[in-house]
């Protein structure tokens, strides 16, 4: 099944370039590994090199590169006990200043006193909340 037919809702609300990046990577991964979770993981990994999740959609990143350890190596075997943790589309490799600005955009309270890992976690929660709200519409 072509990726366009199963485009995730967060990508449906994102720029066409993000949709194309995910779709091409997904279709290529399906050819290589077959349909399923692995193809989706590979597609999101490719997307996370040039886009980051902001609220309920994806926006271009300031700098290209993996957003977290999972995106850096999506084909590596899972760690003991299940999946390796991801930053959920948040660019965990971005500067603290960038993360703070994203938190400000999303209205994250207490952001000025947060450490970088706390900002990443707060952005994940805020994005998840916005995505859930958007899906209810």
N, CA, C and O atoms as a printed pandas DataFrame, in Angstrom:
     atom_number atom_name residue_name chain_id  residue_number  x_coord  y_coord  z_coord
0              1         N          UNK        A               1    0.856   -1.179    0.000
1              2        CA          UNK        A               1    0.000    0.000    0.000
2              3         C          UNK        A               1    0.897    1.235    0.000
3              4         O          UNK        A               1    1.792    1.335    0.839
4              5         N          UNK        A               2    0.683    2.173   -0.913
5              6        CA          UNK        A               2    1.501    3.383   -0.934
6              7         C          UNK        A               2    1.347    4.183    0.364
7              8         O          UNK        A               2    0.269    4.234    0.956
8              9         N          UNK        A               3    2.429    4.794    0.783
9             10        CA          UNK        A               3    2.442    5.545    2.038
10            11         C          UNK        A               3    1.408    6.680    2.044
11            12         O          UNK        A               3    0.856    7.001    3.096
12            13         N          UNK        A               4    1.149    7.275    0.909
13            14        CA          UNK        A               4    0.175    8.366    0.843
14            15         C          UNK        A               4   -1.186    7.953    1.393
15            16         O          UNK        A               4   -1.922    8.776    1.938
16            17         N          UNK        A               5   -1.512    6.672    1.245
17            18        CA          UNK        A               5   -2.812    6.167    1.702
18            19         C          UNK        A               5   -2.873    5.987    3.211
19            20         O          UNK        A               5   -3.960    5.849    3.771
20            21         N          UNK        A               6   -1.723    5.987    3.878
21            22        CA          UNK        A               6   -1.708    5.788    5.325
22            23         C          UNK        A               6   -0.890    6.859    6.040
23            24         O          UNK        A               6   -0.269    6.592    7.069
24            25         N          UNK        A               7   -0.895    8.053    5.498
25            26        CA          UNK        A               7   -0.149    9.174    6.070
26            27         C          UNK        A               7   -0.678    9.499    7.466
27            28         O          UNK        A               7   -1.872    9.758    7.616
28            29         N          UNK        A               8    0.177    9.492    8.489
29            30        CA          UNK        A               8   -0.259    9.812    9.849
30            31         C          UNK        A               8   -0.878   11.217    9.921
31            32         O          UNK        A               8   -0.514   12.104    9.149
32            33         N          UNK        A               9   -1.797   11.401   10.840
33            34        CA          UNK        A               9   -2.522   12.673   10.937
34            35         C          UNK        A               9   -1.600   13.862   11.190
35            36         O          UNK        A               9   -1.857   14.958   10.692
36            37         N          UNK        A              10   -0.528   13.659   11.959
37            38        CA          UNK        A              10    0.391   14.775   12.207
38            39         C          UNK        A              10    1.060   15.223   10.916
39            40         O          UNK        A              10    1.374   16.402   10.753
40            41         N          UNK        A              11    1.277   14.298   10.011
41            42        CA          UNK        A              11    1.873   14.653    8.720
42            43         C          UNK        A              11    0.848   15.252    7.768
43            44         O          UNK        A              11    1.207   16.047    6.900
44            45         N          UNK        A              12   -0.410   14.887    7.912
45            46        CA          UNK        A              12   -1.458   15.485    7.088
46            47         C          UNK        A              12   -1.566   16.985    7.361
47            48         O          UNK        A              12   -2.007   17.742    6.497
48            49         N          UNK        A              13   -1.167   17.417    8.561
49            50        CA          UNK        A              13   -1.212   18.832    8.935
50            51         C          UNK        A              13    0.138   19.519    8.746
51            52         O          UNK        A              13    0.330   20.641    9.213
52            53         N          UNK        A              14    1.062   18.866    8.074
53            54        CA          UNK        A              14    2.439   19.343    7.928
54            55         C          UNK        A              14    2.729   19.748    6.485
55            56         O          UNK        A              14    1.947   19.454    5.581
56            57         N          UNK        A              15    3.861   20.428    6.276
57            58        CA          UNK        A              15    4.219   20.840    4.910
58            59         C          UNK        A              15    4.360   19.641    3.963
59            60         O          UNK        A              15    4.673   18.528    4.384
60            61         N          UNK        A              16    4.123   19.900    2.694
61            62        CA          UNK        A              16    4.208   18.851    1.668
62            63         C          UNK        A              16    5.573   18.164    1.679
63            64         O          UNK        A              16    5.644   16.952    1.473
64            65         N          UNK        A              17    6.643   18.894    1.910
65            66        CA          UNK        A              17    7.990   18.311    1.929
66            67         C          UNK        A              17    8.100   17.252    3.027
67            68         O          UNK        A              17    8.725   16.213    2.817
68            69         N          UNK        A              18    7.508   17.498    4.181
69            70        CA          UNK        A              18    7.522   16.511    5.267
70            71         C          UNK        A              18    6.748   15.263    4.850
71            72         O          UNK        A              18    7.178   14.140    5.113
72            73         N          UNK        A              19    5.614   15.466    4.203
73            74        CA          UNK        A              19    4.810   14.344    3.734
74            75         C          UNK        A              19    5.576   13.507    2.711
75            76         O          UNK        A              19    5.552   12.277    2.753
76            77         N          UNK        A              20    6.254   14.192    1.796
77            78        CA          UNK        A              20    7.015   13.488    0.759
78            79         C          UNK        A              20    8.202   12.733    1.356
79            80         O          UNK        A              20    8.491   11.609    0.948
80            81         N          UNK        A              21    8.881   13.340    2.310
81            82        CA          UNK        A              21   10.023   12.681    2.961
82            83         C          UNK        A              21    9.570   11.396    3.630
83            84         O          UNK        A              21   10.178   10.343    3.441
84            85         N          UNK        A              22    8.500   11.482    4.413
85            86        CA          UNK        A              22    7.991   10.304    5.123
86            87         C          UNK        A              22    7.520    9.241    4.126
87            88         O          UNK        A              22    7.830    8.060    4.282
88            89         N          UNK        A              23    6.779    9.660    3.112
89            90        CA          UNK        A              23    6.217    8.714    2.144
90            91         C          UNK        A              23    7.299    7.965    1.369
91            92         O          UNK        A              23    7.221    6.746    1.213
92            93         N          UNK        A              24    8.303    8.688    0.885
93            94        CA          UNK        A              24    9.377    8.042    0.121
94            95         C          UNK        A              24   10.153    7.064    0.998
95            96         O          UNK        A              24   10.458    5.951    0.569
96            97         N          UNK        A              25   10.473    7.475    2.217
97            98        CA          UNK        A              25   11.209    6.586    3.123
98            99         C          UNK        A              25   10.361    5.366    3.483
99           100         O          UNK        A              25   10.874    4.249    3.555
100          101         N          UNK        A              26    9.072    5.581    3.707
101          102        CA          UNK        A              26    8.171    4.475    4.053
102          103         C          UNK        A              26    8.082    3.473    2.912
103          104         O          UNK        A              26    8.209    2.268    3.131
104          105         N          UNK        A              27    7.864    3.962    1.696
105          106        CA          UNK        A              27    7.735    3.056    0.552
106          107         C          UNK        A              27    9.030    2.265    0.330
107          108         O          UNK        A              27    8.990    1.074    0.020
108          109         N          UNK        A              28   10.155    2.924    0.488
109          110        CA          UNK        A              28   11.442    2.243    0.339
110          111         C          UNK        A              28   11.620    1.176    1.425
111          112         O          UNK        A              28   12.095    0.075    1.146
112          113         N          UNK        A              29   11.240    1.507    2.650
113          114        CA          UNK        A              29   11.361    0.556    3.761
114          115         C          UNK        A              29   10.411   -0.631    3.573
115          116         O          UNK        A              29   10.759   -1.755    3.932
116          117         N          UNK        A              30    9.240   -0.402    3.029
117          118        CA          UNK        A              30    8.303   -1.497    2.762
118          119         C          UNK        A              30    8.909   -2.443    1.729
119          120         O          UNK        A              30    8.793   -3.662    1.854
120          121         N          UNK        A              31    9.552   -1.883    0.714
121          122        CA          UNK        A              31   10.211   -2.727   -0.288
122          123         C          UNK        A              31   11.301   -3.577    0.352
123          124         O          UNK        A              31   11.488   -4.737   -0.013
124          125         N          UNK        A              32   12.018   -2.993    1.307
125          126        CA          UNK        A              32   13.146   -3.673    1.938
126          127         C          UNK        A              32   12.717   -4.653    3.038
127          128         O          UNK        A              32   13.215   -5.777    3.092
128          129         N          UNK        A              33   11.790   -4.228    3.918
129          130        CA          UNK        A              33   11.452   -5.004    5.110
130          131         C          UNK        A              33   10.026   -5.535    5.145
131          132         O          UNK        A              33    9.700   -6.373    5.986
132          133         N          UNK        A              34    9.174   -5.060    4.244
133          134        CA          UNK        A              34    7.769   -5.435    4.284
134          135         C          UNK        A              34    6.965   -4.409    5.074
135          136         O          UNK        A              34    7.520   -3.559    5.771
136          137         N          UNK        A              35    5.658   -4.510    4.947
137          138        CA          UNK        A              35    4.747   -3.583    5.630
138          139         C          UNK        A              35    4.809   -3.812    7.131
139          140         O          UNK        A              35    4.999   -4.941    7.583
140          141         N          UNK        A              36    4.651   -2.747    7.901
141          142        CA          UNK        A              36    4.574   -2.900    9.346
142          143         C          UNK        A              36    5.349   -1.854   10.117
143          144         O          UNK        A              36    5.755   -0.822    9.584
144          145         N          UNK        A              37    5.542   -2.157   11.399
145          146        CA          UNK        A              37    6.151   -1.214   12.338
146          147         C          UNK        A              37    7.543   -0.773   11.898
147          148         O          UNK        A              37    7.884    0.405   12.003
148          149         N          UNK        A              38    8.342   -1.708   11.408
149          150        CA          UNK        A              38    9.716   -1.358   11.030
150          151         C          UNK        A              38    9.727   -0.315    9.917
151          152         O          UNK        A              38   10.542    0.607    9.952
152          153         N          UNK        A              39    8.849   -0.438    8.941
153          154        CA          UNK        A              39    8.769    0.539    7.858
154          155         C          UNK        A              39    8.393    1.913    8.405
155          156         O          UNK        A              39    8.921    2.929    7.953
156          157         N          UNK        A              40    7.490    1.945    9.370
157          158        CA          UNK        A              40    7.101    3.219    9.981
158          159         C          UNK        A              40    8.268    3.825   10.757
159          160         O          UNK        A              40    8.502    5.031   10.677
160          161         N          UNK        A              41    8.997    3.006   11.503
161          162        CA          UNK        A              41   10.147    3.504   12.265
162          163         C          UNK        A              41   11.189    4.122   11.348
163          164         O          UNK        A              41   11.729    5.190   11.636
164          165         N          UNK        A              42   11.467    3.446   10.247
165          166        CA          UNK        A              42   12.453    3.956    9.288
166          167         C          UNK        A              42   11.968    5.275    8.684
167          168         O          UNK        A              42   12.753    6.211    8.530
168          169         N          UNK        A              43   10.687    5.352    8.342
169          170        CA          UNK        A              43   10.133    6.572    7.757
170          171         C          UNK        A              43   10.200    7.745    8.735
171          172         O          UNK        A              43   10.563    8.856    8.348
172          173         N          UNK        A              44    9.853    7.501    9.994
173          174        CA          UNK        A              44    9.946    8.577   10.987
174          175         C          UNK        A              44   11.391    8.978   11.220
175          176         O          UNK        A              44   11.676   10.158   11.419
176          177         N          UNK        A              45   12.300    8.028   11.200
177          178        CA          UNK        A              45   13.706    8.352   11.377
178          179         C          UNK        A              45   14.191    9.283   10.269
179          180         O          UNK        A              45   14.900   10.255   10.532
180          181         N          UNK        A              46   13.809    8.984    9.037
181          182        CA          UNK        A              46   14.184    9.846    7.912
182          183         C          UNK        A              46   13.579   11.237    8.082
183          184         O          UNK        A              46   14.242   12.244    7.835
184          185         N          UNK        A              47   12.333   11.286    8.500
185          186        CA          UNK        A              47   11.650   12.566    8.705
186          187         C          UNK        A              47   12.349   13.403    9.777
187          188         O          UNK        A              47   12.502   14.615    9.626
188          189         N          UNK        A              48   12.775   12.741   10.868
189          190        CA          UNK        A              48   13.381   13.447   11.992
190          191         C          UNK        A              48   14.746   14.048   11.668
191          192         O          UNK        A              48   15.278   14.820   12.466
192          193         N          UNK        A              49   15.320   13.714   10.526
193          194        CA          UNK        A              49   16.594   14.314   10.144
194          195         C          UNK        A              49   16.416   15.742    9.635
195          196         O          UNK        A              49   17.344   16.548    9.704
196          197         N          UNK        A              50   15.232   16.055    9.128
197          198        CA          UNK        A              50   15.008   17.395    8.574
198          199         C          UNK        A              50   13.797   18.121    9.163
199          200         O          UNK        A              50   13.600   19.307    8.899
200          201         N          UNK        A              51   12.987   17.421    9.957
201          202        CA          UNK        A              51   11.802   18.028   10.557
202          203         C          UNK        A              51   11.722   17.684   12.037
203          204         O          UNK        A              51   12.279   16.683   12.487
204          205         N          UNK        A              52   11.015   18.535   12.793
205          206        CA          UNK        A              52   10.768   18.257   14.202
206          207         C          UNK        A              52    9.287   18.453   14.474
207          208         O          UNK        A              52    8.624   19.253   13.814
208          209         N          UNK        A              53    8.772   17.715   15.453
209          210        CA          UNK        A              53    7.359   17.813   15.786
210          211         C          UNK        A              53    7.150   19.019   16.690
211          212         O          UNK        A              53    7.810   19.172   17.718
212          213         N          UNK        A              54    6.222   19.863   16.286
213          214        CA          UNK        A              54    5.863   21.048   17.059
214          215         C          UNK        A              54    4.349   21.028   17.207
215          216         O          UNK        A              54    3.609   21.277   16.256
216          217         N          UNK        A              55    3.911   20.728   18.414
217          218        CA          UNK        A              55    2.463   20.627   18.635
218          219         C          UNK        A              55    1.896   19.459   17.866
219          220         O          UNK        A              55    2.305   18.318   18.078
220          221         N          UNK        A              56    0.948   19.730   16.966
221          222        CA          UNK        A              56    0.249   18.666   16.254
222          223         C          UNK        A              56    0.721   18.484   14.811
223          224         O          UNK        A              56    0.028   17.862   14.006
224          225         N          UNK        A              57    1.911   19.031   14.480
225          226        CA          UNK        A              57    2.422   18.924   13.116
226          227         C          UNK        A              57    3.951   18.944   13.118
227          228         O          UNK        A              57    4.576   19.079   14.170
228          229         N          UNK        A              58    4.540   18.810   11.943
229          230        CA          UNK        A              58    5.995   18.795   11.791
230          231         C          UNK        A              58    6.443   20.065   11.088
231          232         O          UNK        A              58    5.795   20.521   10.146
232          233         N          UNK        A              59    7.566   20.646   11.551
233          234        CA          UNK        A              59    8.141   21.845   10.946
234          235         C          UNK        A              59    9.607   21.592   10.610
235          236         O          UNK        A              59   10.261   20.780   11.264
236          237         N          UNK        A              60   10.126   22.281    9.596
237          238        CA          UNK        A              60   11.542   22.108    9.236
238          239         C          UNK        A              60   12.458   22.460   10.404
239          240         O          UNK        A              60   12.196   23.401   11.154
240          241         N          UNK        A              61   13.536   21.691   10.547
241          242        CA          UNK        A              61   14.528   21.958   11.586
242          243         C          UNK        A              61   15.516   23.013   11.093
243          244         O          UNK        A              61   15.681   23.212    9.890
244          245         N          UNK        A              62   16.162   23.680   12.032
245          246        CA          UNK        A              62   17.189   24.666   11.677
246          247         C          UNK        A              62   18.414   23.989   11.079
247          248         O          UNK        A              62   19.029   24.521   10.154
248          249         N          UNK        A              63   18.769   22.822   11.600
249          250        CA          UNK        A              63   19.946   22.090   11.148
250          251         C          UNK        A              63   19.565   20.640   10.893
251          252         O          UNK        A              63   18.825   20.038   11.671
252          253         N          UNK        A              64   20.073   20.083    9.800
253          254        CA          UNK        A              64   19.792   18.683    9.484
254          255         C          UNK        A              64   20.565   17.760   10.414
255          256         O          UNK        A              64   21.644   18.099   10.901
256          257         N          UNK        A              65   19.998   16.604   10.646
257          258        CA          UNK        A              65   20.653   15.589   11.468
258          259         C          UNK        A              65   19.638   14.873   12.327
259          260         O          UNK        A              65   18.507   15.338   12.471
260          261         N          UNK        A              66   20.028   13.735   12.908
261          262        CA          UNK        A              66   19.085   12.969   13.730
262          263         C          UNK        A              66   18.646   13.758   14.956
263          264         O          UNK        A              66   19.413   14.544   15.512
264          265         N          UNK        A              67   17.409   13.538   15.366
265          266        CA          UNK        A              67   16.864   14.281   16.500
266          267         C          UNK        A              67   17.090   13.580   17.835
267          268         O          UNK        A              67   16.987   14.203   18.891
268          269         N          UNK        A              68   17.396   12.287   17.789
269          270        CA          UNK        A              68   17.636   11.526   19.017
270          271         C          UNK        A              68   18.402   10.254   18.655
271          272         O          UNK        A              68   18.668   10.005   17.479
272          273         N          UNK        A              69   18.754    9.458   19.647
273          274        CA          UNK        A              69   19.535    8.245   19.399
274          275         C          UNK        A              69   18.800    7.256   18.512
275          276         O          UNK        A              69   19.424    6.588   17.687
276          277         N          UNK        A              70   17.497    7.153   18.664
277          278        CA          UNK        A              70   16.705    6.233   17.852
278          279         C          UNK        A              70   16.739    6.657   16.382
279          280         O          UNK        A              70   16.891    5.811   15.502
280          281         N          UNK        A              71   16.603    7.942   16.110
281          282        CA          UNK        A              71   16.614    8.428   14.730
282          283         C          UNK        A              71   17.993    8.269   14.101
283          284         O          UNK        A              71   18.112    8.147   12.882
284          285         N          UNK        A              72   19.019    8.270   14.921
285          286        CA          UNK        A              72   20.376    8.120   14.400
286          287         C          UNK        A              72   20.616    6.715   13.864
287          288         O          UNK        A              72   21.442    6.532   12.970
288          289         N          UNK        A              73   19.904    5.713   14.397
289          290        CA          UNK        A              73   20.119    4.334   13.972
290          291         C          UNK        A              73   18.835    3.517   14.131
291          292         O          UNK        A              73   18.733    2.709   15.054
292          293         N          UNK        A              74   17.838    3.719   13.231
293          294        CA          UNK        A              74   16.546    3.045   13.377
294          295         C          UNK        A              74   16.593    1.548   13.135
295          296         O          UNK        A              74   15.686    0.830   13.556
296          297         N          UNK        A              75   17.633    1.060   12.464
297          298        CA          UNK        A              75   17.695   -0.360   12.131
298          299         C          UNK        A              75   18.349   -1.181   13.229
299          300         O          UNK        A              75   18.306   -2.410   13.192
300          301         N          UNK        A              76   18.960   -0.510   14.214
301          302        CA          UNK        A              76   19.631   -1.235   15.295
302          303         C          UNK        A              76   18.608   -2.039   16.089
303          304         O          UNK        A              76   17.454   -1.626   16.209
304          305         N          UNK        A              77   19.016   -3.176   16.630
305          306        CA          UNK        A              77   18.068   -3.979   17.413
306          307         C          UNK        A              77   17.582   -3.232   18.640
307          308         O          UNK        A              77   18.279   -2.378   19.189
308          309         N          UNK        A              78   16.388   -3.567   19.050
309          310        CA          UNK        A              78   15.801   -2.942   20.229
310          311         C          UNK        A              78   16.590   -3.351   21.461
311          312         O          UNK        A              78   17.171   -4.434   21.522
312          313         N          UNK        A              79   16.594   -2.464   22.429
313          314        CA          UNK        A              79   17.281   -2.754   23.682
314          315         C          UNK        A              79   16.525   -3.773   24.505
315          316         O          UNK        A              79   15.377   -4.101   24.205
316          317         N          UNK        A              80   17.166   -4.267   25.537
317          318        CA          UNK        A              80   16.539   -5.239   26.421
318          319         C          UNK        A              80   15.297   -4.605   27.055
319          320         O          UNK        A              80   15.354   -3.489   27.570
320          321         N          UNK        A              81   14.204   -5.313   27.012
321          322        CA          UNK        A              81   12.989   -4.803   27.627
322          323         C          UNK        A              81   12.103   -4.016   26.684
323          324         O          UNK        A              81   11.111   -3.443   27.133
324          325         N          UNK        A              82   12.417   -3.961   25.386
325          326        CA          UNK        A              82   11.522   -3.291   24.455
326          327         C          UNK        A              82   12.191   -2.212   23.649
327          328         O          UNK        A              82   13.408   -2.213   23.470
328          329         N          UNK        A              83   11.385   -1.289   23.162
329          330        CA          UNK        A              83   11.870   -0.219   22.295
330          331         C          UNK        A              83   12.861    0.693   23.002
331          332         O          UNK        A              83   12.804    0.891   24.216
332          333         N          UNK        A              84   13.759    1.233   22.214
333          334        CA          UNK        A              84   14.637    2.286   22.735
334          335         C          UNK        A              84   13.825    3.574   22.767
335          336         O          UNK        A              84   12.976    3.810   21.907
336          337         N          UNK        A              85   14.092    4.383   23.747
337          338        CA          UNK        A              85   13.333    5.625   23.904
338          339         C          UNK        A              85   13.632    6.589   22.763
339          340         O          UNK        A              85   14.769    6.691   22.303
340          341         N          UNK        A              86   12.598    7.293   22.312
341          342        CA          UNK        A              86   12.772    8.358   21.328
342          343         C          UNK        A              86   12.324    9.653   21.979
343          344         O          UNK        A              86   11.755    9.652   23.071
344          345         N          UNK        A              87   12.583   10.739   21.307
345          346        CA          UNK        A              87   12.145   12.032   21.815
346          347         C          UNK        A              87   10.790   12.403   21.212
347          348         O          UNK        A              87   10.348   13.544   21.354
348          349         N          UNK        A              88   10.136   11.477   20.554
349          350        CA          UNK        A              88    8.789   11.713   20.039
350          351         C          UNK        A              88    8.693   12.808   19.001
351          352         O          UNK        A              88    7.660   13.467   18.883
352          353         N          UNK        A              89    9.757   13.006   18.250
353          354        CA          UNK        A              89    9.754   14.043   17.221
354          355         C          UNK        A              89   10.366   15.349   17.681
355          356         O          UNK        A              89   10.642   16.228   16.865
356          357         N          UNK        A              90   10.582   15.488   18.986
357          358        CA          UNK        A              90   11.243   16.681   19.510
358          359         C          UNK        A              90   12.725   16.559   19.167
359          360         O          UNK        A              90   13.307   15.484   19.315
360          361         N          UNK        A              91   13.331   17.634   18.718
361          362        CA          UNK        A              91   14.745   17.608   18.357
362          363         C          UNK        A              91   15.589   17.702   19.622
363          364         O          UNK        A              91   16.014   18.788   20.017
364          365         N          UNK        A              92   15.829   16.554   20.253
365          366        CA          UNK        A              92   16.572   16.500   21.515
366          367         C          UNK        A              92   18.031   16.932   21.353
367          368         O          UNK        A              92   18.701   17.231   22.342
368          369         N          UNK        A              93   18.524   16.968   20.121
369          370        CA          UNK        A              93   19.897   17.403   19.872
370          371         C          UNK        A              93   20.002   18.911   19.645
371          372         O          UNK        A              93   21.102   19.438   19.479
372          373         N          UNK        A              94   18.879   19.597   19.638
373          374        CA          UNK        A              94   18.883   21.056   19.457
374          375         C          UNK        A              94   19.422   21.729   20.714
375          376         O          UNK        A              94   19.526   21.108   21.771
376          377         N          UNK        A              95   19.755   22.986   20.582
377          378        CA          UNK        A              95   20.266   23.740   21.729
378          379         C          UNK        A              95   19.157   23.958   22.757
379          380         O          UNK        A              95   17.970   23.887   22.440
380          381         N          UNK        A              96   19.570   24.222   23.982
381          382        CA          UNK        A              96   18.598   24.503   25.038
382          383         C          UNK        A              96   17.788   25.751   24.671
383          384         O          UNK        A              96   16.591   25.826   24.952
384          385         N          UNK        A              97   18.443   26.716   24.049
385          386        CA          UNK        A              97   17.753   27.948   23.636
386          387         C          UNK        A              97   16.637   27.626   22.640
387          388         O          UNK        A              97   15.529   28.151   22.752
388          389         N          UNK        A              98   16.932   26.763   21.667
389          390        CA          UNK        A              98   15.928   26.380   20.682
390          391         C          UNK        A              98   14.757   25.665   21.362
391          392         O          UNK        A              98   13.595   25.957   21.080
392          393         N          UNK        A              99   15.067   24.740   22.245
393          394        CA          UNK        A              99   14.017   24.008   22.953
394          395         C          UNK        A              99   13.170   24.954   23.790
395          396         O          UNK        A              99   11.950   24.806   23.861
396          397         N          UNK        A             100   13.820   25.929   24.425
397          398        CA          UNK        A             100   13.102   26.921   25.216
398          399         C          UNK        A             100   12.135   27.708   24.323
399          400         O          UNK        A             100   10.991   27.946   24.710
400          401         N          UNK        A             101   12.593   28.111   23.130
401          402        CA          UNK        A             101   11.735   28.873   22.213
402          403         C          UNK        A             101   10.541   28.041   21.758
403          404         O          UNK        A             101    9.430   28.562   21.654
404          405         N          UNK        A             102   10.755   26.761   21.489
405          406        CA          UNK        A             102    9.644   25.877   21.120
406          407         C          UNK        A             102    8.663   25.748   22.287
407          408         O          UNK        A             102    7.448   25.762   22.088
408          409         N          UNK        A             103    9.197   25.623   23.501
409          410        CA          UNK        A             103    8.338   25.522   24.688
410          411         C          UNK        A             103    7.517   26.797   24.863
411          412         O          UNK        A             103    6.351   26.753   25.255
412          413         N          UNK        A             104    8.139   27.916   24.569
413          414        CA          UNK        A             104    7.437   29.208   24.656
414          415         C          UNK        A             104    6.290   29.238   23.640
415          416         O          UNK        A             104    5.187   29.675   23.968
416          417         N          UNK        A             105    6.545   28.774   22.398
417          418        CA          UNK        A             105    5.509   28.724   21.356
418          419         C          UNK        A             105    4.315   27.887   21.792
419          420         O          UNK        A             105    3.167   28.218   21.497
420          421         N          UNK        A             106    4.602   26.792   22.502
421          422        CA          UNK        A             106    3.537   25.870   22.910
422          423         C          UNK        A             106    2.947   26.203   24.278
423          424         O          UNK        A             106    2.050   25.507   24.755
424          425         N          UNK        A             107    3.445   27.261   24.908
425          426        CA          UNK        A             107    2.890   27.685   26.190
426          427         C          UNK        A             107    3.225   26.774   27.353
427          428         O          UNK        A             107    2.425   26.629   28.277
428          429         N          UNK        A             108    4.398   26.157   27.320
429          430        CA          UNK        A             108    4.813   25.272   28.407
430          431         C          UNK        A             108    5.151   26.130   29.625
431          432         O          UNK        A             108    6.007   27.011   29.556
432          433         N          UNK        A             109    4.474   25.864   30.735
433          434        CA          UNK        A             109    4.712   26.638   31.950
434          435         C          UNK        A             109    5.942   26.130   32.687
435          436         O          UNK        A             109    6.239   24.936   32.664
436          437         N          UNK        A             110    6.663   27.051   33.348
437          438        CA          UNK        A             110    7.844   26.704   34.116
438          439         C          UNK        A             110    9.071   26.451   33.263
439          440         O          UNK        A             110   10.079   25.957   33.768
440          441         N          UNK        A             111    9.009   26.779   31.982
441          442        CA          UNK        A             111   10.102   26.485   31.048
442          443         C          UNK        A             111   11.409   27.177   31.400
443          444         O          UNK        A             111   12.481   26.646   31.107
444          445         N          UNK        A             112   11.345   28.351   32.024
445          446        CA          UNK        A             112   12.575   29.093   32.310
446          447         C          UNK        A             112   13.449   28.408   33.353
447          448         O          UNK        A             112   14.647   28.679   33.434
448          449         N          UNK        A             113   12.865   27.531   34.142
449          450        CA          UNK        A             113   13.636   26.838   35.183
450          451         C          UNK        A             113   13.964   25.393   34.804
451          452         O          UNK        A             113   14.530   24.652   35.609
452          453         N          UNK        A             114   13.612   24.994   33.588
453          454        CA          UNK        A             114   13.817   23.606   33.182
454          455         C          UNK        A             114   15.204   23.371   32.609
455          456         O          UNK        A             114   15.793   24.243   31.970
456          457         N          UNK        A             115   15.709   22.170   32.855
457          458        CA          UNK        A             115   16.956   21.727   32.229
458          459         C          UNK        A             115   16.624   21.290   30.800
459          460         O          UNK        A             115   15.453   21.202   30.431
460          461         N          UNK        A             116   17.646   21.020   30.007
461          462        CA          UNK        A             116   17.427   20.581   28.635
462          463         C          UNK        A             116   16.595   19.288   28.579
463          464         O          UNK        A             116   15.629   19.228   27.819
464          465         N          UNK        A             117   16.942   18.251   29.363
465          466        CA          UNK        A             117   16.105   17.041   29.334
466          467         C          UNK        A             117   14.656   17.304   29.774
467          468         O          UNK        A             117   13.726   16.686   29.255
468          469         N          UNK        A             118   14.473   18.210   30.720
469          470        CA          UNK        A             118   13.115   18.553   31.167
470          471         C          UNK        A             118   12.347   19.269   30.056
471          472         O          UNK        A             118   11.148   19.047   29.889
472          473         N          UNK        A             119   13.033   20.128   29.296
473          474        CA          UNK        A             119   12.386   20.805   28.168
474          475         C          UNK        A             119   11.957   19.792   27.105
475          476         O          UNK        A             119   10.853   19.877   26.567
476          477         N          UNK        A             120   12.836   18.834   26.807
477          478        CA          UNK        A             120   12.492   17.795   25.826
478          479         C          UNK        A             120   11.245   17.050   26.290
479          480         O          UNK        A             120   10.314   16.855   25.509
480          481         N          UNK        A             121   11.221   16.640   27.533
481          482        CA          UNK        A             121   10.074   15.911   28.069
482          483         C          UNK        A             121    8.802   16.758   28.032
483          484         O          UNK        A             121    7.740   16.263   27.654
484          485         N          UNK        A             122    8.903   18.021   28.419
485          486        CA          UNK        A             122    7.734   18.914   28.413
486          487         C          UNK        A             122    7.225   19.138   26.988
487          488         O          UNK        A             122    6.017   19.209   26.762
488          489         N          UNK        A             123    8.147   19.248   26.031
489          490        CA          UNK        A             123    7.736   19.426   24.637
490          491         C          UNK        A             123    7.047   18.165   24.108
491          492         O          UNK        A             123    6.082   18.257   23.349
492          493         N          UNK        A             124    7.538   16.997   24.504
493          494        CA          UNK        A             124    6.883   15.746   24.114
494          495         C          UNK        A             124    5.443   15.727   24.619
495          496         O          UNK        A             124    4.517   15.400   23.876
496          497         N          UNK        A             125    5.269   16.079   25.879
497          498        CA          UNK        A             125    3.926   16.078   26.472
498          499         C          UNK        A             125    3.014   17.089   25.793
499          500         O          UNK        A             125    1.857   16.790   25.497
500          501         N          UNK        A             126    3.539   18.289   25.547
501          502        CA          UNK        A             126    2.734   19.334   24.914
502          503         C          UNK        A             126    2.348   18.929   23.487
503          504         O          UNK        A             126    1.209   19.133   23.067
504          505         N          UNK        A             127    3.287   18.362   22.757
505          506        CA          UNK        A             127    2.991   17.923   21.390
506          507         C          UNK        A             127    1.974   16.790   21.392
507          508         O          UNK        A             127    1.057   16.776   20.571
508          509         N          UNK        A             128    2.131   15.847   22.303
509          510        CA          UNK        A             128    1.174   14.746   22.402
510          511         C          UNK        A             128   -0.225   15.243   22.701
511          512         O          UNK        A             128   -1.204   14.754   22.137
512          513         N          UNK        A             129   -0.313   16.219   23.594
513          514        CA          UNK        A             129   -1.605   16.791   23.954
514          515         C          UNK        A             129   -2.245   17.493   22.756
515          516         O          UNK        A             129   -3.437   17.332   22.496
516          517         N          UNK        A             130   -1.445   18.268   22.033
517          518        CA          UNK        A             130   -1.972   18.974   20.855
518          519         C          UNK        A             130   -2.414   17.987   19.766
519          520         O          UNK        A             130   -3.428   18.197   19.101
520          521         N          UNK        A             131   -1.653   16.929   19.598
521          522        CA          UNK        A             131   -2.012   15.916   18.607
522          523         C          UNK        A             131   -3.338   15.258   18.966
523          524         O          UNK        A             131   -4.201   15.080   18.107
524          525         N          UNK        A             132   -3.501   14.898   20.240
525          526        CA          UNK        A             132   -4.769   14.283   20.675
526          527         C          UNK        A             132   -5.945   15.230   20.444
527          528         O          UNK        A             132   -7.007   14.801   19.993
528          529         N          UNK        A             133   -5.759   16.515   20.751
529          530        CA          UNK        A             133   -6.820   17.496   20.555
530          531         C          UNK        A             133   -7.177   17.624   19.065
531          532         O          UNK        A             133   -8.351   17.705   18.705
532          533         N          UNK        A             134   -6.153   17.642   18.215
533          534        CA          UNK        A             134   -6.385   17.787   16.783
534          535         C          UNK        A             134   -7.117   16.587   16.211
535          536         O          UNK        A             134   -7.923   16.733   15.292
536          537         N          UNK        A             135   -6.846   15.402   16.741
537          538        CA          UNK        A             135   -7.488   14.183   16.242
538          539         C          UNK        A             135   -8.965   14.119   16.644
539          540         O          UNK        A             135   -9.750   13.425   15.998
540          541         N          UNK        A             136   -9.345   14.830   17.696
541          542        CA          UNK        A             136  -10.746   14.837   18.137
542          543         C          UNK        A             136  -11.626   15.683   17.226
543          544         O          UNK        A             136  -12.843   15.503   17.181
544          545         N          UNK        A             137  -11.006   16.603   16.506
545          546        CA          UNK        A             137  -11.775   17.519   15.644
546          547         C          UNK        A             137  -12.377   16.826   14.464
547          548         O          UNK        A             137  -13.049   17.461   13.651
